[in-house]
Amino acid sequence: MSASPARIIATGLFTPDQTISNEELVQSYNDWVDQWNAANPNEPPKEHSSAAFIEKASGIKARNVLDKQGILDINRMRPHLPKRGDDELSIMAEMGVKAAREAMEKAGLTAANIDAVICAASNMQRAYPAMAVEIQDALGIDGFGFDMNVACASAAFAIENAVGLIRNGAKRVLLINPEICSAHLNFRDRDAHFIFGDVATAMIVEANEGDPQGESWVIRDTRLKTKFSNNIRNNFGFLNHTSDELDISDPNTDKLFRQEGRKVFKDVVPMVSKMINDHLADNGLSGDDIERLWLHQANLAMNMFIAKKVLGHDPSAQEAPVVLDRYANTSSAGSIIAFHLHRDDLPTGTLGVISGFGAGYSAGSVIVERVA
């Protein structure tokens, strides 16, 4: 295999200050259920939830959010994020800038050292101007930027795009994954209200030329896969403006995140396991060569099954680190959070895989090797 054109040299993480425990979320949900059942005596009663149910179903114990009060208010049950003027930095860009500045500081870089910005996330705050261009402007980067959305696999797809830009002459590309997942979540849906949190991650990918000046992970190879499925869906979009049916207070709305969890598990585990194993085999590698898997943080059982199929044994906490217990599902950012928090202990020569997967279905696999 020819030498890799690109390497990862730094990451950044912005975590909102506000957190919601399972117990707090359940108390709010159950209070709303009691209110709804009392107001709708002729309808089948809705069931209470519990913190134990949430942790058993997902492995999630808490999540960070931008607005706790609005989510827990049973008369609102969605974050309250005040509108900002067009002359103010938008909230999604602000999150991305904070994560980016940490990554740039770690790498010892300034705006003059960055050629391009990719903003990759499951939802964008607006259609245009692109969030990436706003982040680029806020950081003072003289180059170009663009947005992309491949749901929970967006970070892996962004890495592949960064490698492509570097092959075509870019020196460094800044990747941003700002996720305000609490804004697309129906907090009146018992099977989904606990799933998501808010966060932003950043990564700097540079041309693999000369000796690295600090930490360096060579991107050995990337692989992407998509397969259409309705089992994870979000119908909220600009065409809703043309409809008379939009009511996000409706607990049965299909305009926010929804999924068929069991079907997703049954479909995604074999799809992603095969993708990673085939990817490794095509690079002359196997699970025995991999010391760490930084997987998308959606569901603990899903991650453990995938890791076992790749590694050939039940994974240890070191081999497949988990962050979803305290961050919940943060869509595209999850695998990058795991990489950000769980790599410092690994020596040079370590091989690992960063993998994101989710709605679409979409999935990406990135084989990396620590060289410095």
C-alpha atoms as a printed R data frame, in Angstrom:
    type eleno elety resid chain resno       x       y      z
1   ATOM     1    CA   MET     A     1   0.000   0.000  0.000
2   ATOM     2    CA   SER     A     2   1.275   3.457 -0.885
3   ATOM     3    CA   ALA     A     3   2.140   5.930  1.851
4   ATOM     4    CA   SER     A     4  -0.825   7.667  3.415
5   ATOM     5    CA   PRO     A     5  -1.365  11.244  2.238
6   ATOM     6    CA   ALA     A     6  -2.774  12.493  5.554
7   ATOM     7    CA   ARG     A     7  -2.467  12.357  9.326
8   ATOM     8    CA   ILE     A     8  -4.517  13.519 12.328
9   ATOM     9    CA   ILE     A     9  -2.569  15.898 14.532
10  ATOM    10    CA   ALA     A    10  -5.089  17.272 17.048
11  ATOM    11    CA   THR     A    11  -8.643  17.158 18.318
12  ATOM    12    CA   GLY     A    12 -10.832  19.497 20.352
13  ATOM    13    CA   LEU     A    13 -13.985  19.115 22.423
14  ATOM    14    CA   PHE     A    14 -16.650  21.555 23.581
15  ATOM    15    CA   THR     A    15 -18.977  20.197 26.272
16  ATOM    16    CA   PRO     A    16 -21.991  22.258 27.454
17  ATOM    17    CA   ASP     A    17 -22.027  23.016 31.181
18  ATOM    18    CA   GLN     A    18 -25.578  21.800 31.811
19  ATOM    19    CA   THR     A    19 -26.271  18.110 32.430
20  ATOM    20    CA   ILE     A    20 -29.431  16.057 32.822
21  ATOM    21    CA   SER     A    21 -29.363  12.768 34.730
22  ATOM    22    CA   ASN     A    22 -31.632   9.879 33.852
23  ATOM    23    CA   GLU     A    23 -33.498  10.480 37.096
24  ATOM    24    CA   GLU     A    24 -34.208  14.121 36.237
25  ATOM    25    CA   LEU     A    25 -35.296  13.257 32.714
26  ATOM    26    CA   VAL     A    26 -37.587  10.477 33.925
27  ATOM    27    CA   GLN     A    27 -39.197  12.705 36.554
28  ATOM    28    CA   SER     A    28 -40.066  15.276 33.878
29  ATOM    29    CA   TYR     A    29 -41.330  12.640 31.439
30  ATOM    30    CA   ASN     A    30 -43.455  10.870 34.044
31  ATOM    31    CA   ASP     A    31 -44.968  14.177 35.204
32  ATOM    32    CA   TRP     A    32 -45.932  14.903 31.595
33  ATOM    33    CA   VAL     A    33 -47.403  11.391 31.220
34  ATOM    34    CA   ASP     A    34 -49.564  11.946 34.317
35  ATOM    35    CA   GLN     A    35 -50.742  15.270 32.918
36  ATOM    36    CA   TRP     A    36 -51.480  13.778 29.484
37  ATOM    37    CA   ASN     A    37 -53.316  10.748 30.883
38  ATOM    38    CA   ALA     A    38 -55.496  12.998 33.064
39  ATOM    39    CA   ALA     A    39 -56.351  15.215 30.081
40  ATOM    40    CA   ASN     A    40 -57.063  12.263 27.756
41  ATOM    41    CA   PRO     A    41 -59.132   9.755 29.783
42  ATOM    42    CA   ASN     A    42 -60.586   8.136 26.662
43  ATOM    43    CA   GLU     A    43 -57.175   7.382 25.141
44  ATOM    44    CA   PRO     A    44 -54.972   4.380 26.018
45  ATOM    45    CA   PRO     A    45 -52.824   5.539 28.962
46  ATOM    46    CA   LYS     A    46 -49.161   6.244 28.358
47  ATOM    47    CA   GLU     A    47 -46.566   4.346 30.390
48  ATOM    48    CA   HIS     A    48 -44.092   5.790 32.842
49  ATOM    49    CA   SER     A    49 -40.372   5.439 32.196
50  ATOM    50    CA   SER     A    50 -37.570   4.743 34.669
51  ATOM    51    CA   ALA     A    51 -33.873   5.443 35.035
52  ATOM    52    CA   ALA     A    52 -33.234   1.704 35.252
53  ATOM    53    CA   PHE     A    53 -35.044   1.110 31.938
54  ATOM    54    CA   ILE     A    54 -32.977   3.804 30.211
55  ATOM    55    CA   GLU     A    55 -29.640   2.482 31.437
56  ATOM    56    CA   LYS     A    56 -30.533  -1.122 30.606
57  ATOM    57    CA   ALA     A    57 -31.768  -0.196 27.115
58  ATOM    58    CA   SER     A    58 -28.882   2.067 26.184
59  ATOM    59    CA   GLY     A    59 -26.080   2.284 28.736
60  ATOM    60    CA   ILE     A    60 -26.768   6.019 29.070
61  ATOM    61    CA   LYS     A    61 -26.703   7.595 32.534
62  ATOM    62    CA   ALA     A    62 -26.609  11.332 31.740
63  ATOM    63    CA   ARG     A    63 -26.234  13.840 28.909
64  ATOM    64    CA   ASN     A    64 -24.935  17.385 28.391
65  ATOM    65    CA   VAL     A    65 -27.356  19.907 26.919
66  ATOM    66    CA   LEU     A    66 -27.414  23.559 25.955
67  ATOM    67    CA   ASP     A    67 -30.670  24.227 27.809
68  ATOM    68    CA   LYS     A    68 -31.795  22.019 30.669
69  ATOM    69    CA   GLN     A    69 -34.721  24.099 31.867
70  ATOM    70    CA   GLY     A    70 -36.672  24.052 28.609
71  ATOM    71    CA   ILE     A    71 -36.244  20.304 28.209
72  ATOM    72    CA   LEU     A    72 -37.462  19.485 31.728
73  ATOM    73    CA   ASP     A    73 -40.396  21.938 31.614
74  ATOM    74    CA   ILE     A    74 -43.362  19.600 30.991
75  ATOM    75    CA   ASN     A    75 -45.243  22.416 29.246
76  ATOM    76    CA   ARG     A    76 -42.396  22.836 26.747
77  ATOM    77    CA   MET     A    77 -40.131  19.737 26.650
78  ATOM    78    CA   ARG     A    78 -37.650  21.129 24.167
79  ATOM    79    CA   PRO     A    79 -34.608  23.378 24.596
80  ATOM    80    CA   HIS     A    80 -35.116  27.118 24.615
81  ATOM    81    CA   LEU     A    81 -32.357  28.658 22.506
82  ATOM    82    CA   PRO     A    82 -33.071  32.364 21.977
83  ATOM    83    CA   LYS     A    83 -32.839  33.669 18.446
84  ATOM    84    CA   ARG     A    84 -29.625  35.495 17.608
85  ATOM    85    CA   GLY     A    85 -29.337  38.356 15.173
86  ATOM    86    CA   ASP     A    86 -27.743  37.867 11.794
87  ATOM    87    CA   ASP     A    87 -24.813  39.982 12.978
88  ATOM    88    CA   GLU     A    88 -24.165  37.633 15.935
89  ATOM    89    CA   LEU     A    89 -22.246  34.372 15.867
90  ATOM    90    CA   SER     A    90 -24.793  31.577 15.568
91  ATOM    91    CA   ILE     A    91 -24.969  29.041 18.383
92  ATOM    92    CA   MET     A    92 -23.785  26.119 16.238
93  ATOM    93    CA   ALA     A    93 -20.820  28.115 14.953
94  ATOM    94    CA   GLU     A    94 -19.977  29.212 18.511
95  ATOM    95    CA   MET     A    95 -19.790  25.581 19.647
96  ATOM    96    CA   GLY     A    96 -17.645  24.674 16.649
97  ATOM    97    CA   VAL     A    97 -15.276  27.586 17.187
98  ATOM    98    CA   LYS     A    98 -14.682  26.587 20.822
99  ATOM    99    CA   ALA     A    99 -13.807  23.019 19.857
100 ATOM   100    CA   ALA     A   100 -11.666  24.241 16.951
101 ATOM   101    CA   ARG     A   101  -9.642  26.611 19.098
102 ATOM   102    CA   GLU     A   102  -8.736  23.800 21.481
103 ATOM   103    CA   ALA     A   103  -7.540  21.633 18.584
104 ATOM   104    CA   MET     A   104  -5.570  24.498 17.028
105 ATOM   105    CA   GLU     A   105  -3.945  25.354 20.356
106 ATOM   106    CA   LYS     A   106  -2.911  21.740 20.917
107 ATOM   107    CA   ALA     A   107  -1.355  21.604 17.449
108 ATOM   108    CA   GLY     A   108   0.334  24.990 17.842
109 ATOM   109    CA   LEU     A   109  -1.455  26.358 14.794
110 ATOM   110    CA   THR     A   110  -3.079  29.648 13.880
111 ATOM   111    CA   ALA     A   111  -5.734  30.491 11.313
112 ATOM   112    CA   ALA     A   112  -2.967  31.088  8.777
113 ATOM   113    CA   ASN     A   113  -2.074  27.385  8.948
114 ATOM   114    CA   ILE     A   114  -5.545  26.107  7.972
115 ATOM   115    CA   ASP     A   115  -6.682  25.836  4.348
116 ATOM   116    CA   ALA     A   116 -10.237  24.530  4.661
117 ATOM   117    CA   VAL     A   117 -13.087  23.890  7.088
118 ATOM   118    CA   ILE     A   118 -15.621  21.065  6.862
119 ATOM   119    CA   CYS     A   119 -18.662  21.231  9.138
120 ATOM   120    CA   ALA     A   120 -20.159  17.732  9.301
121 ATOM   121    CA   ALA     A   121 -23.186  17.026 11.496
122 ATOM   122    CA   SER     A   122 -26.594  15.360 11.600
123 ATOM   123    CA   ASN     A   123 -28.420  18.698 11.458
124 ATOM   124    CA   MET     A   124 -27.447  22.183 10.336
125 ATOM   125    CA   GLN     A   125 -28.796  25.306 11.962
126 ATOM   126    CA   ARG     A   126 -29.737  26.695  8.568
127 ATOM   127    CA   ALA     A   127 -29.392  25.928  4.909
128 ATOM   128    CA   TYR     A   128 -27.152  28.894  4.095
129 ATOM   129    CA   PRO     A   129 -24.781  30.612  4.581
130 ATOM   130    CA   ALA     A   130 -22.951  27.390  5.342
131 ATOM   131    CA   MET     A   131 -22.053  26.800  8.985
132 ATOM   132    CA   ALA     A   132 -18.506  25.928  7.894
133 ATOM   133    CA   VAL     A   133 -18.099  29.320  6.241
134 ATOM   134    CA   GLU     A   134 -19.319  31.102  9.382
135 ATOM   135    CA   ILE     A   135 -16.873  29.097 11.508
136 ATOM   136    CA   GLN     A   136 -14.110  29.822  9.000
137 ATOM   137    CA   ASP     A   137 -14.884  33.549  9.224
138 ATOM   138    CA   ALA     A   138 -15.033  33.539 13.032
139 ATOM   139    CA   LEU     A   139 -11.607  31.882 13.189
140 ATOM   140    CA   GLY     A   140 -10.115  34.187 10.555
141 ATOM   141    CA   ILE     A   141  -9.196  31.394  8.142
142 ATOM   142    CA   ASP     A   142  -8.434  32.483  4.585
143 ATOM   143    CA   GLY     A   143  -9.560  29.502  2.562
144 ATOM   144    CA   PHE     A   144 -12.883  27.768  1.990
145 ATOM   145    CA   GLY     A   145 -15.476  25.751  3.872
146 ATOM   146    CA   PHE     A   146 -18.516  23.614  3.258
147 ATOM   147    CA   ASP     A   147 -21.155  21.667  5.161
148 ATOM   148    CA   MET     A   148 -22.022  18.004  4.859
149 ATOM   149    CA   ASN     A   149 -24.588  15.729  6.491
150 ATOM   150    CA   VAL     A   150 -24.361  11.953  6.638
151 ATOM   151    CA   ALA     A   151 -26.112  11.647 10.005
152 ATOM   152    CA   CYS     A   152 -24.116   9.791 12.670
153 ATOM   153    CA   ALA     A   153 -21.404   8.828 10.166
154 ATOM   154    CA   SER     A   154 -20.703  12.462  9.248
155 ATOM   155    CA   ALA     A   155 -17.312  12.596 10.993
156 ATOM   156    CA   ALA     A   156 -15.969   9.543  9.149
157 ATOM   157    CA   PHE     A   157 -17.222  10.925  5.838
158 ATOM   158    CA   ALA     A   158 -15.589  14.279  6.666
159 ATOM   159    CA   ILE     A   159 -12.246  12.562  7.309
160 ATOM   160    CA   GLU     A   160 -12.480  10.903  3.888
161 ATOM   161    CA   ASN     A   161 -13.227  14.297  2.318
162 ATOM   162    CA   ALA     A   162 -10.287  15.871  4.152
163 ATOM   163    CA   VAL     A   163  -7.970  13.164  2.810
164 ATOM   164    CA   GLY     A   164  -9.276  13.904 -0.686
165 ATOM   165    CA   LEU     A   165  -8.646  17.638 -0.293
166 ATOM   166    CA   ILE     A   166  -5.112  16.941  0.880
167 ATOM   167    CA   ARG     A   167  -4.495  14.675 -2.117
168 ATOM   168    CA   ASN     A   168  -5.435  17.667 -4.240
169 ATOM   169    CA   GLY     A   169  -3.098  20.142 -2.587
170 ATOM   170    CA   ALA     A   170  -4.557  21.301  0.728
171 ATOM   171    CA   LYS     A   171  -2.066  21.279  3.612
172 ATOM   172    CA   ARG     A   172  -4.436  21.258  6.587
173 ATOM   173    CA   VAL     A   173  -8.179  20.765  6.953
174 ATOM   174    CA   LEU     A   174 -10.207  21.562 10.058
175 ATOM   175    CA   LEU     A   175 -13.156  19.247 10.690
176 ATOM   176    CA   ILE     A   176 -15.999  20.365 12.943
177 ATOM   177    CA   ASN     A   177 -18.841  18.224 14.310
178 ATOM   178    CA   PRO     A   178 -21.293  20.457 16.213
179 ATOM   179    CA   GLU     A   179 -24.290  18.474 17.396
180 ATOM   180    CA   ILE     A   180 -27.347  20.030 19.057
181 ATOM   181    CA   CYS     A   181 -29.176  16.723 19.153
182 ATOM   182    CA   SER     A   182 -31.575  17.844 21.889
183 ATOM   183    CA   ALA     A   183 -33.252  20.103 19.323
184 ATOM   184    CA   HIS     A   184 -34.367  17.270 17.033
185 ATOM   185    CA   LEU     A   185 -35.479  14.941 19.806
186 ATOM   186    CA   ASN     A   186 -39.094  14.361 20.823
187 ATOM   187    CA   PHE     A   187 -38.935  14.415 24.623
188 ATOM   188    CA   ARG     A   188 -42.506  13.052 24.723
189 ATOM   189    CA   ASP     A   189 -41.433   9.788 23.079
190 ATOM   190    CA   ARG     A   190 -40.771   7.172 25.796
191 ATOM   191    CA   ASP     A   191 -38.578   5.047 23.545
192 ATOM   192    CA   ALA     A   192 -36.342   7.922 22.424
193 ATOM   193    CA   HIS     A   193 -36.472  10.834 24.872
194 ATOM   194    CA   PHE     A   194 -33.270   9.750 26.637
195 ATOM   195    CA   ILE     A   195 -31.048   9.093 23.623
196 ATOM   196    CA   PHE     A   196 -29.262  12.320 22.716
197 ATOM   197    CA   GLY     A   197 -26.963  14.993 24.119
198 ATOM   198    CA   ASP     A   198 -25.293  18.161 22.813
199 ATOM   199    CA   VAL     A   199 -21.574  18.622 22.113
200 ATOM   200    CA   ALA     A   200 -19.061  19.759 19.480
201 ATOM   201    CA   THR     A   201 -15.805  18.157 18.382
202 ATOM   202    CA   ALA     A   202 -12.979  19.273 16.135
203 ATOM   203    CA   MET     A   203 -10.138  17.510 14.344
204 ATOM   204    CA   ILE     A   204  -7.188  18.762 12.302
205 ATOM   205    CA   VAL     A   205  -5.982  16.636  9.399
206 ATOM   206    CA   GLU     A   206  -2.774  17.639  7.648
207 ATOM   207    CA   ALA     A   207  -0.635  16.438  4.752
208 ATOM   208    CA   ASN     A   208   1.620  13.557  5.755
209 ATOM   209    CA   GLU     A   209   4.824  15.342  4.752
210 ATOM   210    CA   GLY     A   210   8.025  15.655  6.747
211 ATOM   211    CA   ASP     A   211   8.402  14.831 10.404
212 ATOM   212    CA   PRO     A   212   5.350  15.574 12.580
213 ATOM   213    CA   GLN     A   213   5.841  18.394 15.072
214 ATOM   214    CA   GLY     A   214   3.818  16.667 17.772
215 ATOM   215    CA   GLU     A   215   1.247  13.903 18.135
216 ATOM   216    CA   SER     A   216   0.453  12.256 14.817
217 ATOM   217    CA   TRP     A   217  -1.932   9.531 13.666
218 ATOM   218    CA   VAL     A   218  -1.458   8.507 10.058
219 ATOM   219    CA   ILE     A   219  -4.719   7.757  8.271
220 ATOM   220    CA   ARG     A   220  -3.895   4.372  6.779
221 ATOM   221    CA   ASP     A   221  -7.156   3.993  4.871
222 ATOM   222    CA   THR     A   222 -10.835   4.962  4.872
223 ATOM   223    CA   ARG     A   223 -14.004   3.201  3.821
224 ATOM   224    CA   LEU     A   224 -17.586   4.451  3.474
225 ATOM   225    CA   LYS     A   225 -20.898   2.649  3.039
226 ATOM   226    CA   THR     A   226 -24.554   3.633  2.762
227 ATOM   227    CA   LYS     A   227 -27.746   1.613  2.530
228 ATOM   228    CA   PHE     A   228 -31.207   3.183  2.495
229 ATOM   229    CA   SER     A   229 -33.410   2.518  5.509
230 ATOM   230    CA   ASN     A   230 -36.489   4.135  7.041
231 ATOM   231    CA   ASN     A   231 -35.719   2.647 10.448
232 ATOM   232    CA   ILE     A   232 -34.058   5.882 11.596
233 ATOM   233    CA   ARG     A   233 -35.742   8.961 10.217
234 ATOM   234    CA   ASN     A   234 -36.190  12.712 10.725
235 ATOM   235    CA   ASN     A   235 -38.717  14.447  8.444
236 ATOM   236    CA   PHE     A   236 -38.079  17.988  9.666
237 ATOM   237    CA   GLY     A   237 -37.076  20.113  6.689
238 ATOM   238    CA   PHE     A   238 -37.848  23.176  4.617
239 ATOM   239    CA   LEU     A   239 -40.836  21.553  2.914
240 ATOM   240    CA   ASN     A   240 -42.624  21.394  6.280
241 ATOM   241    CA   HIS     A   241 -43.250  25.095  5.679
242 ATOM   242    CA   THR     A   242 -45.595  24.114  2.867
243 ATOM   243    CA   SER     A   243 -47.656  21.753  5.035
244 ATOM   244    CA   ASP     A   244 -50.506  22.438  7.468
245 ATOM   245    CA   GLU     A   245 -49.637  19.393  9.559
246 ATOM   246    CA   LEU     A   246 -46.581  20.558 11.507
247 ATOM   247    CA   ASP     A   247 -47.112  20.286 15.258
248 ATOM   248    CA   ILE     A   248 -43.995  19.440 17.230
249 ATOM   249    CA   SER     A   249 -46.018  19.354 20.457
250 ATOM   250    CA   ASP     A   250 -47.808  16.263 19.149
251 ATOM   251    CA   PRO     A   251 -46.279  13.251 20.970
252 ATOM   252    CA   ASN     A   252 -46.798  11.177 17.815
253 ATOM   253    CA   THR     A   253 -45.158  13.634 15.428
254 ATOM   254    CA   ASP     A   254 -42.985  12.165 12.681
255 ATOM   255    CA   LYS     A   255 -41.218  15.483 12.099
256 ATOM   256    CA   LEU     A   256 -38.563  14.819 14.737
257 ATOM   257    CA   PHE     A   257 -36.151  11.945 15.351
258 ATOM   258    CA   ARG     A   258 -37.738   8.504 15.419
259 ATOM   259    CA   GLN     A   259 -36.406   5.001 15.047
260 ATOM   260    CA   GLU     A   260 -37.292   1.331 15.144
261 ATOM   261    CA   GLY     A   261 -34.609   0.423 17.664
262 ATOM   262    CA   ARG     A   262 -34.714  -3.355 17.406
263 ATOM   263    CA   LYS     A   263 -34.673  -3.269 13.612
264 ATOM   264    CA   VAL     A   264 -31.746  -0.827 13.665
265 ATOM   265    CA   PHE     A   265 -29.789  -3.103 15.982
266 ATOM   266    CA   LYS     A   266 -30.489  -6.163 13.835
267 ATOM   267    CA   ASP     A   267 -29.452  -4.365 10.630
268 ATOM   268    CA   VAL     A   268 -26.540  -2.196 11.727
269 ATOM   269    CA   VAL     A   269 -24.482  -4.623 13.843
270 ATOM   270    CA   PRO     A   270 -23.757  -7.075 10.986
271 ATOM   271    CA   MET     A   271 -23.420  -4.284  8.411
272 ATOM   272    CA   VAL     A   272 -20.806  -2.342 10.384
273 ATOM   273    CA   SER     A   273 -18.972  -5.429 11.647
274 ATOM   274    CA   LYS     A   274 -18.572  -6.722  8.101
275 ATOM   275    CA   MET     A   275 -17.514  -3.315  6.791
276 ATOM   276    CA   ILE     A   276 -14.745  -2.979  9.386
277 ATOM   277    CA   ASN     A   277 -13.561  -6.574  9.034
278 ATOM   278    CA   ASP     A   278 -13.492  -6.342  5.226
279 ATOM   279    CA   HIS     A   279 -11.705  -3.001  5.472
280 ATOM   280    CA   LEU     A   280  -9.044  -4.480  7.721
281 ATOM   281    CA   ALA     A   281  -8.631  -7.571  5.526
282 ATOM   282    CA   ASP     A   282  -8.188  -5.452  2.405
283 ATOM   283    CA   ASN     A   283  -5.325  -3.718  4.207
284 ATOM   284    CA   GLY     A   284  -3.686  -6.984  5.255
285 ATOM   285    CA   LEU     A   285  -4.937  -6.621  8.827
286 ATOM   286    CA   SER     A   286  -7.289  -8.376 11.227
287 ATOM   287    CA   GLY     A   287  -8.866  -7.704 14.584
288 ATOM   288    CA   ASP     A   288  -5.721  -9.107 16.229
289 ATOM   289    CA   ASP     A   289  -3.782  -6.101 14.910
290 ATOM   290    CA   ILE     A   290  -6.193  -3.531 16.354
291 ATOM   291    CA   GLU     A   291  -5.579  -2.229 19.844
292 ATOM   292    CA   ARG     A   292  -8.470   0.223 20.049
293 ATOM   293    CA   LEU     A   293 -11.874   0.813 18.491
294 ATOM   294    CA   TRP     A   294 -13.328   4.305 18.759
295 ATOM   295    CA   LEU     A   295 -16.922   3.549 17.841
296 ATOM   296    CA   HIS     A   296 -20.019   5.675 17.403
297 ATOM   297    CA   GLN     A   297 -21.610   6.079 20.822
298 ATOM   298    CA   ALA     A   298 -25.263   5.169 20.290
299 ATOM   299    CA   ASN     A   299 -25.988   2.059 22.323
300 ATOM   300    CA   LEU     A   300 -23.742   0.078 24.648
301 ATOM   301    CA   ALA     A   301 -24.904  -3.369 23.532
302 ATOM   302    CA   MET     A   302 -24.501  -2.414 19.870
303 ATOM   303    CA   ASN     A   303 -20.926  -1.270 20.449
304 ATOM   304    CA   MET     A   304 -20.019  -4.378 22.404
305 ATOM   305    CA   PHE     A   305 -21.424  -6.683 19.700
306 ATOM   306    CA   ILE     A   306 -19.578  -4.843 16.914
307 ATOM   307    CA   ALA     A   307 -16.323  -4.775 18.884
308 ATOM   308    CA   LYS     A   308 -16.594  -8.500 19.623
309 ATOM   309    CA   LYS     A   309 -17.149  -9.335 15.953
310 ATOM   310    CA   VAL     A   310 -14.109  -7.248 14.970
311 ATOM   311    CA   LEU     A   311 -11.714  -8.243 17.764
312 ATOM   312    CA   GLY     A   312 -12.834 -11.850 18.064
313 ATOM   313    CA   HIS     A   313 -13.438 -11.637 21.814
314 ATOM   314    CA   ASP     A   314 -15.391  -9.643 24.362
315 ATOM   315    CA   PRO     A   315 -13.799  -6.169 24.345
316 ATOM   316    CA   SER     A   316 -12.214  -4.648 27.405
317 ATOM   317    CA   ALA     A   317 -12.952  -1.076 28.444
318 ATOM   318    CA   GLN     A   318  -9.572  -0.132 26.994
319 ATOM   319    CA   GLU     A   319 -10.158  -1.820 23.628
320 ATOM   320    CA   ALA     A   320 -13.584  -0.246 23.021
321 ATOM   321    CA   PRO     A   321 -13.871   2.823 25.272
322 ATOM   322    CA   VAL     A   322 -17.345   4.075 26.145
323 ATOM   323    CA   VAL     A   323 -18.344   7.708 26.613
324 ATOM   324    CA   LEU     A   324 -22.082   7.445 25.975
325 ATOM   325    CA   ASP     A   325 -22.752   6.761 29.661
326 ATOM   326    CA   ARG     A   326 -22.058  10.418 30.412
327 ATOM   327    CA   TYR     A   327 -22.427  12.063 26.976
328 ATOM   328    CA   ALA     A   328 -25.320   9.953 25.583
329 ATOM   329    CA   ASN     A   329 -25.597   9.680 21.803
330 ATOM   330    CA   THR     A   330 -24.006  12.757 20.231
331 ATOM   331    CA   SER     A   331 -24.432  11.575 16.651
332 ATOM   332    CA   SER     A   332 -21.388  12.340 14.473
333 ATOM   333    CA   ALA     A   333 -19.343  13.577 17.440
334 ATOM   334    CA   GLY     A   334 -19.480  10.359 19.474
335 ATOM   335    CA   SER     A   335 -16.588   8.446 17.920
336 ATOM   336    CA   ILE     A   336 -14.475  11.614 17.943
337 ATOM   337    CA   ILE     A   337 -15.167  12.178 21.649
338 ATOM   338    CA   ALA     A   338 -14.004   8.612 22.298
339 ATOM   339    CA   PHE     A   339 -10.846   9.234 20.231
340 ATOM   340    CA   HIS     A   340 -10.266  12.594 21.937
341 ATOM   341    CA   LEU     A   341 -10.524  11.177 25.467
342 ATOM   342    CA   HIS     A   342  -9.030   7.714 25.026
343 ATOM   343    CA   ARG     A   343  -5.819   7.754 23.015
344 ATOM   344    CA   ASP     A   344  -3.107   9.380 25.133
345 ATOM   345    CA   ASP     A   345  -2.071   6.058 26.680
346 ATOM   346    CA   LEU     A   346  -1.310   4.411 23.331
347 ATOM   347    CA   PRO     A   347   2.324   4.113 22.136
348 ATOM   348    CA   THR     A   348   3.660   4.683 18.646
349 ATOM   349    CA   GLY     A   349   2.899   1.820 16.311
350 ATOM   350    CA   THR     A   350  -0.628   1.400 17.701
351 ATOM   351    CA   LEU     A   351  -3.323   0.618 15.135
352 ATOM   352    CA   GLY     A   352  -6.945   1.592 15.732
353 ATOM   353    CA   VAL     A   353 -10.229   2.186 13.957
354 ATOM   354    CA   ILE     A   354 -12.508   5.217 14.175
355 ATOM   355    CA   SER     A   355 -16.015   4.299 13.050
356 ATOM   356    CA   GLY     A   356 -19.305   6.173 12.864
357 ATOM   357    CA   PHE     A   357 -22.611   4.629 11.821
358 ATOM   358    CA   GLY     A   358 -26.295   5.389 11.954
359 ATOM   359    CA   ALA     A   359 -29.195   6.827  9.989
360 ATOM   360    CA   GLY     A   360 -29.222   6.321  6.299
361 ATOM   361    CA   TYR     A   361 -27.996   3.681  6.970
362 ATOM   362    CA   SER     A   362 -24.564   5.268  6.725
363 ATOM   363    CA   ALA     A   363 -21.237   4.013  8.040
364 ATOM   364    CA   GLY     A   364 -17.566   4.893  7.852
365 ATOM   365    CA   SER     A   365 -14.352   3.192  8.931
366 ATOM   366    CA   VAL     A   366 -11.001   4.972  9.372
367 ATOM   367    CA   ILE     A   367  -7.854   2.934 10.072
368 ATOM   368    CA   VAL     A   368  -5.247   5.000 11.910
369 ATOM   369    CA   GLU     A   369  -1.715   4.337 13.158
370 ATOM   370    CA   ARG     A   370   0.107   6.362 15.802
371 ATOM   371    CA   VAL     A   371   3.471   7.457 14.474
372 ATOM   372    CA   ALA     A   372   4.335  10.176 16.998
